[in-house]
Amino acid sequence: MNEVHLVGRAGRDPEVRYTEGEGKAVATVSIAVKARGDNPANWFNLTVWEKTAEILAKYVRKGHYLAVKGHIKQDKWIDRDTGEERVGMTIVVEKLTLCNSKSSESEQSDYDDAF
C-alpha cells in the first residue's frame, strides 16, 4: 500500500503552472513536518493537480499549516550537468486540508478532521 499522511508547514509559496495541451494546473510546494524529539524537521516535496492545485496556490503561503493525504511517486532523470541518473521522491497530493494555526488545540482538531 502506498499512502502517506503528513501535517506540516509550507516551506515556500506554492508554484503553479499549466500543462501544455490540456492546460491542467499543477502546483509544487515543500512542507516541513516536525520530527520526534529534538530532531530537525523532515522536508517533503508535494505535487498537487487541477482544482486542488489552484486552491493551494490561492490560499497557501510560506509558513501556513496544512495536512495532506497522497502517495509517494519516484522520479528519475538525467542530471544536465553531470549526465548521471538521479532519483527523487515526491508526494502526489490527493487530499488537501488547510489547517487553522491559532492554537495547538485547533491544529489537532483540524488534523483529526483531515482524514
N, C-alpha and C positions, 0 to 999 in steps of 0.2 A: 504494500500500500504506500503510495506517495502522497502524503497530505501533511501540510505544515500550517501551524497556527502561531502567529507572532503578534506581540504587542510592544510597541516602542515609539520612539520619536523620530520624525523626519530629520535626516542629516543635512538636507539641502532642499531648495524649492524643486518641485517636480518639473521635468522637461517633457513637453508633449510635442509630438509630430504626427503627421498623417501619412499612411501608406500610399504608394503610387498606385494608380488604377482604381482601387476600391475606395480610397480616401478614409480608411478606418483610423481612428485615433489610437495612438499608443503612447503611454507615458512611462517614464522611468523615474525612480527616486530611491534613495537609500534610507534605511532606518537603523537606528541603534537600539538594541534590545539589552536591557540591563542583565548582567551576568550574576550568578550567585556569589555571595560573599563580597570580598574586596576586589574581585577580578574585573578587568576592564570590560566595557560593553562589547557585545558581538555585533558586527555590521553585516547587513544583508542588502543586496540589490533587488529591487522589485520591478517587475514589468506588469503594467496594467493596460487592459484593452477596452476599446469602444466607449460606451457611455460612462463606465466607471473611471476610465482614464480622464475624461473631460471633467468629472466631478472632482477627482483628485487634483487636477491642475487648477481648478477654480477655487477650491476651499482649503487646500493644504499648503502650508509654508514651513520653512525650516523651523524645527522645534515643536511642531504640532504633534499631538499624541494620537496614534491610530492603531487599530487592530486589523489584521489581515488573515484570511484563510486562502490557501492556494496549494500549489505543488512545485516541487523543485524541477528545474529544467537545466540540463547540462549543455553548454555551448562550446563548440570547438571552432578555432580559426587559426589562420597563419599570421604570425606577427610580421608586420610590414618591414620593420627594421632588421630583425634577425633571421626571418624566414622559418623560424621554429613554430611548431604547432603549440597552441595554447589551449587551455581548458579552463572554463569558469562556470560558476553556478549562479543562477538567478531564481527568484521566487516569482512564479506567474500567479498573480492575484486573481482569485475567483470571487472573493467577497471582501469588501472594504467597509470598515466601520470607523467613523470619525468620533473620537472619544473626547469627553469633556475632561479638562485637566484642572478644574477648580479646586479639587481636593482629592486626596488618595482614595477616599471612600467612594466618590463618584466615579473615579477611574476604574476601580474594581467592579462597580456596578455595570459600567459600560462594557468592560471586558466580559463579564458574565453574559450580558445580553448579545454580545457579538457572535456567539457560536451557539 
